[in-house]
Amino acid sequence: MARRIEALQLNGPAGKLEALLEAPEDAAPRAVALVCHPHPLFGGTMHNKVVHRVARALRNSGYVVLRFNFRGVGKSEGRHDLGVGEIEDARAALDWLRSRYPGLPYTLAGFSFGSRVILSLGCALPDAERLIALGFPANRDPMGVLAWCTVPKVFIQSAHDEYGSLPEMEAFYAHVADPKRLIWVEAQDHFFAGGLDELERQVTALGAAP
């Protein structure tokens, strides 16, 4: 699907946030999505290949998609804040997106560190349409809010994820509150090497679902 893309500098809690807004060019959007990137201290940016694929899949499903750099990444101002300030960065970006497209349903998606951020934020937002967590680090995270979070949650995991292997993820997932869904993608590692096309197909299918 053809796209319109807009480079932005959003107001965030620690300064400006560098962002990209992508919209379908030949149809009115039916929903919006915020997509969050992996860990800033390990090279994560909004241009990460998984983030890019997720954004494209959702846009092709009729979503307006906003991805942005957390504080201290790229042209975003501020300094890394161990995931605490990053949740507030995501909240500010989501508020901007929802004010730009009022009334449209919204989804939050994130990869790795970004999945932690969107789950922490999204579980406090009962009107979110869906939370999509990709490459969730199940061997590092306590259960926390996921034990009671009733927002619809979809986990998409590489079958060979070194931070959330199949047995680790399935044990973790068993204690996650409903509604929930777990999708396995045959890929070589945490970054979905060899499985990016299948990852994109799965996200496109999710985006197309009512």
N, C-alpha and C positions, 0 to 999 in steps of 0.2 A: 504494500500500500504506500502511495506517495505520502510524504510528510512535510510539514512545516517545522522548522527548528529555530529556536530563539535562545540566544545567550543572555543570561541574567546575572545581576548582582542583587541578591535578596538581603533584607535586613534580618540578621540573626542576633542571638543574645550575646555573642562575643564579637560582633562586627559583621562585615559583609560575608555572604555565602555565595560562592560561585556555583552557578546552576545552568542546566540546559532543559528547556521545555520542548517537547516534541508532540505534535498534534497531527491527526489524520488530515490530509489535504483535501480529500474529495468527499468528505462526509462529516456531519455534525458529530461531535464526541458523545458517547453514551455513558461514559464514566471517566474518572480520573484515577491516577495511581502515582504514588511516591515510591521511588526505588532507592535504597540505601546501599552504599558500597562496603567492601571488607575493610579490615583493620588498617587505620592510617599509619601505624608505625611499621607496617610490613608491606608498604607499597600500595595499599588500597586507595583507589580513586574512583570517581564516577565513570571513568573510561575503562574500568576493568571489563574483561571480555564477558564474564557472566552477567554483570550488570547491564552491559550493552545488549546482550541477547534477550534478557528479560524485558528491558525497555522496548525493544523492537517487537517482541512477541505481543506485549500488551497493546502497543500502538496499532499493530496489525489487527487486533481484536476490537478496535474502535475506542481505545482509551487515549486521553491526553496524559502524557507521562512526564513527570518532573524527576530528574536526578540531580544531585548536588554533591559538592565536596564538603565533608565535615570540616569543622574549624581546624585551621593549621594545615590544610591540604590544598595544593594548587594555589589559587588566588583567594581562597577563603581565609579570613582573618581569624586571629585567636590562636590558642594552643590546645593540643590534645588534652582531654579531660577524663580519661579512663572510662569512657562510656557514659558518664553522668551528664556532662555538658552536651554530648553528642545526641542524647535523647531530646534535649531542648532544641538543638539545631533542627532535628527532624520535625519537632512540633512546630517550629517557626515556618519551616518550608511547607509543611502540610497546611497550616493556617493560610499561608499565601495562596497555595493552590486552590483551596476550597473557596476562598474569597474571589478568586479569578473566575471560577466556574461554580457558582452557587447552585445548590439543588441537585448536583450530580452525585451519584453514589461514588464511594471512594474505597480503594484498596491500598494496602501498604505491603511492599515487598522488600526483602533485604537478603544479602548474601553474607554468610559467615558472621563477622562482627555486626554487619548491617542487619542480620536476622535477629540478633539479640536486641538491637535498638528498636526495630519495628514491633517485636513482640512485647517489649516493655511498654512502649508507647501505645500500641494498638489495643492491648488488653484493658486499658483505661478509657477506651473510646467505644462504648457499646453500639454506636451507630456505624462502625466500620463494616463494609461489605465483606471483606476477607483479608486475612493476613497470610502472606506467602513467605515462608522461611526456607531459604535455600542454603544447603551446606551448614546446617545448624550444628555447632560444636557440642554435641551431647555429652562427650566425655569430660567437659570442662565446666558445664553450667549446672547449678542446682535447679531444682524444679521451680521454685518461686511461684510467680503468678500463674504459670501455666497449669497448676493443679486446680485452679478454679475459674480460669478465663473462659467465658462462654462466647466470645467472638469466634466466628468460623476461622479455623486455622488449617493451612495446607503446608506440610513439610515436603520438600523435594530434596532427596539425598543421593549422592553418588554411592553406588554399591561398594566402592573401595575408598571411602572417605576416612582419612587417617585421624580426623578429629571427631568422628561420629560414625564408627563402623556399624555394620548391619546389626550385630547383637547389642551393641551399646545403644544404638538409636532405638531399636525395638523395645528394649527394656525401659528406656526413658519415655518413649511414646505411650507405653501402656498406662502411665500415670498422668498423662495430659488430659485435661477435661475435654469433653465433647462440646460442640461439634469439631471434628478433626478428620484429617486424611493424610496418609503417608504415601508418597510416590517414590519408588526407587528408579534410578537411571543407571544403566550400565555404563560406567565411566572409570577411568584409571585412577583418579585421585580426587582430593577435596575440590579442585578447580574444574572438575568435570571434563578433564582431558579425554578426548575421544568420544565424548558424549554430549557435546554442546548442541548438536543438531536435535538430538532427542530431547534435551532439556528445553530447547526453544519450542518444540512441538507440544510438549506437555504444558508449558505456560500459555501458549496460544490457545490450547483447548480449554484451559481454565478460564482465560479471558473471554472466550466465546460462550461459556456456559452462563445461563441466567443466574 
